[in-house]
Amino acid sequence: MTTFVDRVELHVAAGNGGHGCASVHREKFKPLGGPDGGNGGRGGDVTLVVDQDVTTLLEYHHSPHRKATNGKPGEGGNRSGKDGTDLVLPVPDGTVVMDKHGNVLADLVGQGTTFVAGQGGRGGLGNAALASARRKAPGFALLGVPGIARDVVLELKTVADVALVGYPSAGKSSLISVLSAAKPKIADYPFTTLVPNLGVVTAGSTVYTIADVPGLIPGASEGRGLGLEFLRHVERCSVLVHVLDTATLESDRDPATDLDVIEAELRAYGAGLEDRPRIVVLNKIDVPDGRDLAEMIRPELESRGYQVFEVSAVSHEGLRELSYALAKIVAETRAAQPVQESTRVVIRPQAVDDAGFTVTAEEEGLFRVRGEKPERWVRQTDFSNDEAVGYLADRLNRLGVEDQLLKAGAKPGDGVAIGSEDDAVVFDWEPTMAAGAEMLGRRGEDHRFDAPRAAVTRRRDKQAERDDVEEEYRGFDPFQ
């Protein structure tokens, strides 16, 4: 049964925004009292947050589809819809978020670090919010914007200061068990460790983490064995520790050859590990043949520039010196790193000549409009409502879309597509639509208001006539 997963593909979908409401206030003696449709609620976000209590991506391996709730639609009486609930997904420290093409979107390191993987759609405005001095009684409302839905790849890279690498059965799990409080599985057969193990070591005033990476073999960087699956866990470490077996029973192996093979695999994998400090640990010197071999090979390794330690996980010989040497390197690495500054908000103002959209001529008679505003406005438009379509045309005209179409060479009757090829609204362009669109009637006015207003005007005229007559004959005595 799988208990550790460090790479998953997650399908996230943020909540859709609720639709705005087109409503007219009604009460006794006031059947059409004006627009009172409320706004739709915002859709919920999908947010990834680092949680130190989570150590694996196993939960998302079993349930890769995650969706936030939608916003509620607006209602009459100026009642806005309820916002959707945000979906918070805990991930381990060191999780890298990528798109399906391998582009890094976020590197989540540190407790509480967040990344919005899917942003909820904004709610549509109700007709009360759309009312203005020019458009007093809108007979339409805006639709809610769909939430962002996409596929992301989560890849866990262990956050550790020290990484133990070496052949299977070299004694890495035994070392981490005696250096820290970690309790990895230890047995006398290869590939006992199937997942990286983390331990915390205290040496003097320095506290650091140490990771036991599953055994590497020749060809690991190309996918052989388990190495390719776990080489990513050494990318963040400050120091690499080569654990070499001095008591191996395989006649074709020796510590120097093992070191060369592992170094070759690290170079083939890349990831910028060339500049990491290295330490060589000659393990299992509690075995007589192992101690002899360690004493024999040590001068050769030191001549290569390595700092070498002879240790035994069984007798604990040499472990104290090794622990303090690692603590010294970790402390120096931390001191050399720049001080982490608090999170800053980077503001990138829009260029003066940036219209916020582009118009490109594609095939003969087809022009495509791309931009955040035009595409969002199209998604918010109810195309079954002529007044809403007219409102969209007015907005596009004010943005300058029609002028850019004319400059691009568009002629009446040409096709105009707003949006990407997969999700676009295509219509035949008529320049007069942006200027008047008489066929849609007076935009922004509800004709249901015309009859009541005319009746009120007639009543006021009649009352004024009666008042004039009374004023004229006031004090007149017909018997004089």
N, C-alpha and C positions, 0 to 999 in steps of 0.2 A: 504494500500500500504506500502511495506517495505521501511523504510528510514534509518535503522541502521542495519548493518551486521558486526559481529565481528569474524566470522570464515568462511573461504571459502577454497575450493580445487581449485588450480590453475594449469592449464596444460600449461607449458612453453616449447617452442621449439626454440633453438638458430638456427641461419642461418648456412647453409652448406657452406663449403669452395668451391671455384670455381676450376674447373679442370685446370691442366696445359695444355699447348699447345705444340704439336709436329709439328714443322714447319721447313722448310729449306729455307734459304735465296736464292732468285733468282733475277738475273738482266741480262742485255744483256752481252753476252760473258762470263757469270759466272752463269750457270744454277743451280749449286749446291754449293753455297758459304758458307755452314756451318749451324748449327742449330741456329734458332733465335726465338724459341717458348717462350712466356712469362709465368710467374707464375699466378696461379689463385688467386683471392682476398679472404681475410679472411671473414668468416661468422660473422654476427652481434651477439653480446651478448644480453642476457636478464638480466637486472640489476634492483634490487629493491632498492629504495632510500627513506629515511624518509623525508616526507614533512609535515611541521607543519600545512599547510592549509588543509590537508586531515585528516578527523576524522573517517572515516568508510571505510569498505571494500566492500561497496555496488556495486561499479563499476565492481569489479571482480566477484561478485555474478551473475550479468547479462551477463558478457562476460568473462567466465573462460578460454578461449583458447587464448593464446598470442604467437606470433611467430615473430622473427626477420627476416630480409631479408638475402638472400643468397649472397655470394660473386660471382662476375662475373668471367667467365673463361678467361684464358690468351689468347693472340692473337699473330699472327706472327709479325715479326719486333721488337721483344723484348718488346712488349706491355703487361704489367701486367694487370690483371683484377681488377676492382674496388672492394674495401672492402664493405661488407654488412653494413647496418646502425644498430647501437646498439639500442635496445628497452629499454627505461627507464620507469619503472613502479613506480609511487609514492605510498607510503604506509603510514599509520598513525604512529606516534611515539609510540613505545611499541609493535610493531608487532613481533611475534615470528614465524620463518620459520621452519617447520618440514617436514620430509619426510612422506610417507603414512603409515610408521610403527610407527610414533610417535617420532622418534629420532630428537632432536633439531639440526638444521643446523646453525641457526643464531638467535640472539636476537637483534633486531634493535631498539636502544634507542639513541636519540639525532639527532638533525637536520643534514641532509646530510649524515647520516650513510648509507653505501651501502652494498649490497650482490649480487654477480653474481649467479643468480639462474640457468642460462644455458649459458655455454661457447660456443662461435661460433667455428666452425671447421676451421682448418688451410687450406689455399689454397694449391693445388698441385703444385709441381715444374714443370716448362716447360723443354723441352729438352735442352735449352740453359744453364739452371742452372745445369743440370745433366752432362754436358760435362766436361771432364777432360783430362789430358794427356794420360790416358789409354783408355778412352771412348770418342773419339773425335766427334763422330757423333751419338748420341743416336737417335734411331728411335721410341722413346716412351716418354711419360710424365706421371707424377703421378696424380692420381685422387684427388679431394678435399675430406677432411675428413668431415663426417656428423656432424652437430652440436648436442650438448647435448639436449635431450628431456626427460623431466621427470615431474612427478606430485608432487607438493608441497602443503602443508597445511599452510595457513596463519591464525594465531590466534592473535587477538588483546587483549592485556592486558593493561588497562588504566594506564598511568603514572601519578599518583597522590600521594601527600604526606599524605593526610587524606582521609579515606573512611568512609562514613556514612552507617551503616548497621542497620537493624531492620525490624520489621513486616511491612506489607503494612499499609498505612495510619497512620504511626507513626509520620509523620511530617518531614521526611527527605528533601523532595523537598522544603517545606516552609523554612526550616533552610538554605539550600544552596542559596535560593533566597534572603534572608536578609543578609547573611554573605558575599555574592559576588554579581557580576552583572549578574549571570546566571539567565535565565528566563525559568525554567522547567514548565511543565504542572502541575497544582495543581487543584485537584477536591476532592469532598467528597465521593469517592468510592475507593475500593481497587484496587491495580495494576494500578494506574494512570500512574506511571513511567514505561515505557516499554523499555527504553534504559538508560545507565548510563549518568548522566549529570556532566559536569565539570565546576568548577568555580574557580576564582583566588581571594585569600584573602590577604589583606595587614594588618599586625598588627605590628605597630612600624616600625622597619627596616627589618622585615622578610616578605617575600612574598612567599606564598605557594599555592598549588592547592588542591582543595577538590572535592571529587567525591561522587555523590549520587547513590548508587547501588540499583537497583530495589528490592522490598520487598522480604524478605526471609520468608519461612513458614516451619513447620516441614516436613522433607523428602526432603528438597531442594537439599541436597548433593546426593540424589539418583535420581534426575530428576523431582521431584514434583514442580509444579509452575514454576517460572522463575529463581529461585535461581541458579540452576546448570549452566544455560547459562551465568550468570554474576558473579559467585563467583570468576572467574579468574581475574576479575578487581580489587580485593582487594589484590592480591599477591604482588604488588610492593609498597604498601602504607607503610608509616613510623608509622602511628598510626591508630588504629581502634576506631571508636566512635559508641557506642551502643546508638541509639536513642530509648528511651522507652516512650510509650504513657501512660500518667497518667490519661487520661480522656476517656479511651476506654469504649464503650458501651457493650462490650461482657463480660458477667458475669463470664465466665470460664477463664478469663485472668487477670494477674496482672503483674506489671513491673518485679518482681523478676523471675517469671516463664518465661516471654518472654526472659529475659537475658539468662537463663539456656538453653532454646531451641536454641537460635541463637548460643551460644557457642558450643553446641553439634553439630550443623551443620558445624561450622567452623572446629572443630576437625575431623569430619568425612571426610571433603573435604581435609584436610591436607595442602599441599603446604607451610609448614613451617611457619604458622601463630601463633604458640604457643608463640613465644618470642616477638611478637609485643606489644608495650604498648597499654593499653586500657583506654578509658575514657567513663564514663556513663553520658548521658544527659537525664534528666527527663524533657520531653517536655510537653507543653500545661498547664503550671501552671497559665495561665490567666483564666482558668476555675476553679471555687471555689472547686469543688470536686477534680480536678487535683492537686491543690496546697496542699490540705489536704493529699492526697495519697502520694505526693512527700515527704512531711515532715515526713510521717510515715515510708516510705520505705528507706529513705536515710541512717539512721544509720546502717541498715542491710547491705546495699551495701558497705558502707565505711568499715564495719568490715571485708568484704571479700578482702579488699585491693584496691578497685576501687576509683579513683578520680571522685567525683560526682558533676554535675552542674545542677541547676534548671533553666530552660530557658523557654521563650515564644517567638515563632516566630511572634506572633501577636503584643504583646506589646514591643518586643525587650528586655525584662528583662533578664539579665544574659548573653547576647550575647557577650558583650565586654570582660568579664572575660573568657568566653569560647574561644574566638578568640585568646587572648593572651596566654592562657594556651596551646593551640594547637601550636602556633608559637614557644613557648619555647621548646616543645618536638621535633618539626621538626628541629629547629636549633641545638639542641643537637645531634640528629641523623645524621645530615649532618656533624657536626664537628667530629663525631666518625668514619665516613667513610674514607677510605684511599683516598689520593689525586689521581684523575684520571690522569694517565700518557698519553702522546701522543702515538698514534698507533705505535707499533713496528713491524718490519718484522722479523718473526721467521724463521731461516734457519736451516733445518734439513738435514745435508749432508748424502749422500748415504753411507751405510756401505761398507767397503772394499771388503767383500766377497759377496756382493749383486750383482747378475748377471743381475738384472732387469727383470727377467722372471722366471717362474717355469715350470717344466715338471712333470706331474703326470700320473701314469698308472691307468686307470679306468677299464673298462671291458677288457676281453681277446682280445688282438690285437689292443687296442685303447689307444693312449696317447694324453693328452691334454696339450697344451702350453698356459700359461696365462702370460700376461705382457703388459705394456703400449706400448712399442715399437713394439713388434711383431704384436699385434692386430691393431695398427695404420697402420703399413706397409701393412698388408693384405687389409685393407680398401682402401689404396691408389693404389692398384695394378689393372691394367687392364688385366684380365685373358684371354682376347681375343688376346693379344699381347704376342707372345712367348718371345720376348726380355725382356718385362716387367716382365714376370714370372721368367726368368733367373736372372734378377736384384734382385728380391725378394729373390730367393734362395741364391744368394751371400750375401745379407745383413744378412739373418738368419744364414748363416754359420759363418760370421765374428762375429756375436753376441755370438756364441757358442751354438746355439740350437742343431746342429747335435751332438756335443760332449755330451750334456746332454741327448739326446735321446739314444745314445749308452750306456751311463752309466745307464739309466733307464731300459735297456734291450730290446729296440726296435730292431726289425729285419726287413730286407727288405720286403716290402709288407704290413707291419702293417699300420693301419690307424692313422693319426696324425690330431688332430683338434686344430686349433688356434682360441681362443676366447671362450666366454661363451657358455653354452648349447643352449641358445636361438638364438645366432647370431655367428656361427662359420663356418670357412672354413675347410673342411675335404678333405684330399688327401692321397693317398697311398705313403708311404715314400720309397724312393730309395736313399741310401747314395751317389751314384755316382752323383746325381743331384747337390749336393752342391760343388762337386769337379770339375766338368767339364761341364756336360750337353751338350755333343757334338751334341745332336739332335737339340739343339736350335741354333747352329751356333756360330760364334764369337760374344760374348756379347758386346753390346755397339758400334757396328759398323754398319753403314748403307751401304749395298752392292750397293746401287745406286751410291755411290762414286767411285766404283772400275773401271768402264768403262771410265769415264772422266779422272781419274788419269792415266790409262794405255795409253790413247790417248795422253795426255800431255807428258808422258815419251817417247813415240815413236817420237813425234815431236822434242823433245829436242835431241834425239839420232841422228836423221837425220840432224838437224842443226849442231850438233857437227861434223858429218862426212864432211859436206860441208866446215866447217871452217878449218878442217885439210887439205883438198884438196887444198883450196885456199892458206894456209900457205906454203904447200909443193911446189907449182908451182909459188909462188910470185917471180917476177924478172926473170923468165925463158923466154928466147927468142928462139922460135923454128927455126928461120932462121940463127942462128949462127952455 
